[in-house]
């Protein structure tokens, strides 16, 4: 399975959207500051995730959530 997830920073309440095959491990990496982009905003809480069987669909949905109407959709409906 492939997961698309949204984390919320406990530090500044901002959101981080990503994708992975191992969601537990990935959240641990974010919280241990092992992910360069999000290191300054750790720790995080998982606020939403969705599982996909197809990697391409997961990556496509992650991209959608990061731009334009998908970004607005995520903030209005998912978190």
Phi, psi and omega in degrees: 000152177240138186242139169250134186222158173233126177252152173239130180289132174285340183285309183231008177066012177284167182248151175229128178249134180207183177217155184193167172265334182237092188293321180297314179296319182294319178295320177300317178297318177299314183288337176268008178062034178268354178255114188307312185298322187257002186303322183285349184252000180293151006274166183236155169244139174284122181251340180196145171206160179216141181257141178232145174280332186254123181301317182298321178294320178298313181295322178295318180291322176301313179300316178302316182292343183267352183229152170040237185293332177293322177298313179297318178301314181299316182289330182273321188251335188259331183238000000 
